[in-house]
Amino acid sequence: MNENLKVRLDKYLWAIRIYKTRSQAGTAIDSGKVKMNGATLKASHIVKPNEVYSINTKEKKWSVRVNDLLEKRMKASEVAPFFTDITPADELERIKLKSATDYTMNNKYDDKAGRPTKKNRRLLDDFNNDD
């Protein structure tokens, strides 16, 4: 751990890849979507190890514990040691259920209704002419 390093909250959330851009992180913080112990924070808040943040994004309601400070963005596979995702199990279950229903509800290839193909029309004509 580097105790001399001071990292702003918006920069940290961008570096650990919660938000795609630093400005998105700053906007989310300013709009009250990032909290610590129920209190809203500022983008200039200095991050300290072992702090726990509640982050509300479109996809997920995160709970994140800071393990170490990170100032620069890295590969997603290298970011894991810098924070711990302590999101409750019920939230993770909700995300799984939502993604499963989105997959089945939005699958446009399951619905075969509409104009029949040429082959289907021939089969229908043959069926109707047999009578």
VEXZA-801514 format. One record per residue (C-alpha): residue number from 1; x, y, z; residue in one letter. Coordinates in nm, 3 decimals, m for minus. Layout:
+-----+---------+---------+---------+------+
! pos !       x !       y !       z ! code !
+-----+---------+---------+---------+------+
! NUM !       X !       Y !       Z !    A !
...
+-----+---------+---------+---------+------+
REM end
This chain:
+-----+---------+---------+---------+------+
! pos !       x !       y !       z ! code !
+-----+---------+---------+---------+------+
!   1 !   0.000 !   0.000 !   0.000 !    M !
!   2 !   0.110 !   0.348 !  m0.077 !    N !
!   3 !   0.017 !   0.582 !   0.209 !    E !
!   4 !   0.158 !   0.891 !   0.033 !    N !
!   5 !  m0.078 !   0.856 !  m0.262 !    L !
!   6 !  m0.390 !   1.076 !  m0.259 !    K !
!   7 !  m0.661 !   0.977 !  m0.505 !    V !
!   8 !  m0.989 !   1.155 !  m0.571 !    R !
!   9 !  m1.306 !   0.946 !  m0.561 !    L !
!  10 !  m1.402 !   1.014 !  m0.924 !    D !
!  11 !  m1.056 !   0.913 !  m1.041 !    K !
!  12 !  m1.060 !   0.596 !  m0.829 !    Y !
!  13 !  m1.401 !   0.481 !  m0.957 !    L !
!  14 !  m1.281 !   0.541 !  m1.312 !    W !
!  15 !  m0.953 !   0.355 !  m1.248 !    A !
!  16 !  m1.122 !   0.045 !  m1.103 !    I !
!  17 !  m1.357 !   0.043 !  m1.406 !    R !
!  18 !  m1.690 !   0.107 !  m1.235 !    I !
!  19 !  m1.746 !   0.396 !  m1.478 !    Y !
!  20 !  m1.625 !   0.421 !  m1.835 !    K !
!  21 !  m1.506 !   0.782 !  m1.811 !    T !
!  22 !  m1.395 !   1.004 !  m1.528 !    R !
!  23 !  m1.661 !   1.261 !  m1.616 !    S !
!  24 !  m1.931 !   0.991 !  m1.586 !    Q !
!  25 !  m1.794 !   0.906 !  m1.242 !    A !
!  26 !  m1.798 !   1.273 !  m1.140 !    G !
!  27 !  m2.154 !   1.320 !  m1.266 !    T !
!  28 !  m2.273 !   1.011 !  m1.077 !    A !
!  29 !  m2.106 !   1.129 !  m0.757 !    I !
!  30 !  m2.255 !   1.479 !  m0.789 !    D !
!  31 !  m2.604 !   1.336 !  m0.850 !    S !
!  32 !  m2.584 !   1.133 !  m0.526 !    G !
!  33 !  m2.539 !   0.785 !  m0.673 !    K !
!  34 !  m2.223 !   0.719 !  m0.473 !    V !
!  35 !  m2.254 !   0.711 !  m0.094 !    K !
!  36 !  m2.048 !   0.617 !   0.207 !    M !
!  37 !  m2.242 !   0.520 !   0.522 !    N !
!  38 !  m2.556 !   0.672 !   0.368 !    G !
!  39 !  m2.395 !   1.013 !   0.316 !    A !
!  40 !  m2.344 !   1.161 !  m0.029 !    T !
!  41 !  m1.991 !   1.249 !  m0.129 !    L !
!  42 !  m1.810 !   1.494 !  m0.352 !    K !
!  43 !  m1.594 !   1.398 !  m0.648 !    A !
!  44 !  m1.296 !   1.552 !  m0.468 !    S !
!  45 !  m1.331 !   1.314 !  m0.169 !    H !
!  46 !  m0.992 !   1.155 !  m0.094 !    I !
!  47 !  m1.017 !   0.776 !  m0.099 !    V !
!  48 !  m0.869 !   0.583 !   0.194 !    K !
!  49 !  m0.815 !   0.208 !   0.232 !    P !
!  50 !  m1.095 !   0.005 !   0.398 !    N !
!  51 !  m1.365 !   0.260 !   0.310 !    E !
!  52 !  m1.691 !   0.109 !   0.182 !    V !
!  53 !  m1.887 !   0.281 !  m0.095 !    Y !
!  54 !  m2.240 !   0.214 !  m0.218 !    S !
!  55 !  m2.255 !   0.281 !  m0.591 !    I !
!  56 !  m2.576 !   0.280 !  m0.791 !    N !
!  57 !  m2.526 !   0.226 !  m1.165 !    T !
!  58 !  m2.777 !   0.134 !  m1.436 !    K !
!  59 !  m2.671 !  m0.229 !  m1.430 !    E !
!  60 !  m2.600 !  m0.298 !  m1.066 !    K !
!  61 !  m2.603 !  m0.160 !  m0.713 !    K !
!  62 !  m2.242 !  m0.209 !  m0.607 !    W !
!  63 !  m2.094 !  m0.226 !  m0.259 !    S !
!  64 !  m1.719 !  m0.181 !  m0.285 !    V !
!  65 !  m1.445 !  m0.195 !  m0.019 !    R !
!  66 !  m1.117 !  m0.020 !  m0.102 !    V !
!  67 !  m0.816 !  m0.250 !  m0.061 !    N !
!  68 !  m0.549 !  m0.027 !  m0.210 !    D !
!  69 !  m0.534 !   0.303 !  m0.393 !    L !
!  70 !  m0.520 !   0.316 !  m0.771 !    L !
!  71 !  m0.457 !   0.631 !  m0.968 !    E !
!  72 !  m0.422 !   0.510 !  m1.327 !    K !
!  73 !  m0.653 !   0.289 !  m1.527 !    R !
!  74 !  m0.531 !  m0.066 !  m1.587 !    M !
!  75 !  m0.653 !  m0.382 !  m1.759 !    K !
!  76 !  m0.967 !  m0.524 !  m1.602 !    A !
!  77 !  m0.781 !  m0.839 !  m1.501 !    S !
!  78 !  m0.520 !  m0.636 !  m1.310 !    E !
!  79 !  m0.768 !  m0.421 !  m1.116 !    V !
!  80 !  m0.903 !  m0.697 !  m0.889 !    A !
!  81 !  m0.653 !  m0.656 !  m0.600 !    P !
!  82 !  m0.741 !  m0.289 !  m0.554 !    F !
!  83 !  m1.102 !  m0.337 !  m0.441 !    F !
!  84 !  m1.339 !  m0.603 !  m0.307 !    T !
!  85 !  m1.691 !  m0.633 !  m0.442 !    D !
!  86 !  m1.911 !  m0.693 !  m0.134 !    I !
!  87 !  m2.243 !  m0.659 !  m0.316 !    T !
!  88 !  m2.518 !  m0.849 !  m0.129 !    P !
!  89 !  m2.623 !  m1.188 !  m0.266 !    A !
!  90 !  m2.984 !  m1.078 !  m0.324 !    D !
!  91 !  m2.865 !  m0.803 !  m0.561 !    E !
!  92 !  m2.653 !  m1.052 !  m0.755 !    L !
!  93 !  m2.953 !  m1.285 !  m0.778 !    E !
!  94 !  m3.168 !  m0.998 !  m0.908 !    R !
!  95 !  m2.913 !  m0.928 !  m1.181 !    I !
!  96 !  m2.906 !  m1.295 !  m1.285 !    K !
!  97 !  m3.284 !  m1.309 !  m1.299 !    L !
!  98 !  m3.305 !  m0.984 !  m1.494 !    K !
!  99 !  m3.050 !  m1.097 !  m1.751 !    S !
! 100 !  m3.226 !  m1.432 !  m1.791 !    A !
! 101 !  m3.565 !  m1.269 !  m1.850 !    T !
! 102 !  m3.416 !  m1.009 !  m2.084 !    D !
! 103 !  m3.264 !  m1.289 !  m2.289 !    Y !
! 104 !  m3.589 !  m1.481 !  m2.324 !    T !
! 105 !  m3.816 !  m1.178 !  m2.364 !    M !
! 106 !  m3.607 !  m1.005 !  m2.631 !    N !
! 107 !  m3.525 !  m1.308 !  m2.843 !    N !
! 108 !  m3.687 !  m1.204 !  m3.169 !    K !
! 109 !  m3.615 !  m1.535 !  m3.342 !    Y !
! 110 !  m3.856 !  m1.732 !  m3.122 !    D !
! 111 !  m4.156 !  m1.561 !  m3.277 !    D !
! 112 !  m4.208 !  m1.712 !  m3.623 !    K !
! 113 !  m4.533 !  m1.526 !  m3.693 !    A !
! 114 !  m4.556 !  m1.319 !  m4.006 !    G !
! 115 !  m4.558 !  m1.375 !  m4.377 !    R !
! 116 !  m4.492 !  m1.737 !  m4.477 !    P !
! 117 !  m4.194 !  m1.823 !  m4.691 !    T !
! 118 !  m4.232 !  m1.956 !  m5.044 !    K !
! 119 !  m4.178 !  m2.310 !  m4.921 !    K !
! 120 !  m4.444 !  m2.267 !  m4.650 !    N !
! 121 !  m4.692 !  m2.127 !  m4.905 !    R !
! 122 !  m4.640 !  m2.429 !  m5.128 !    R !
! 123 !  m4.697 !  m2.663 !  m4.836 !    L !
! 124 !  m5.015 !  m2.476 !  m4.743 !    L !
! 125 !  m5.138 !  m2.487 !  m5.103 !    D !
! 126 !  m5.071 !  m2.859 !  m5.119 !    D !
! 127 !  m5.254 !  m2.911 !  m4.789 !    F !
! 128 !  m5.554 !  m2.705 !  m4.899 !    N !
! 129 !  m5.573 !  m2.868 !  m5.245 !    N !
! 130 !  m5.581 !  m3.219 !  m5.096 !    D !
! 131 !  m5.933 !  m3.159 !  m4.966 !    D !
+-----+---------+---------+---------+------+
REM end
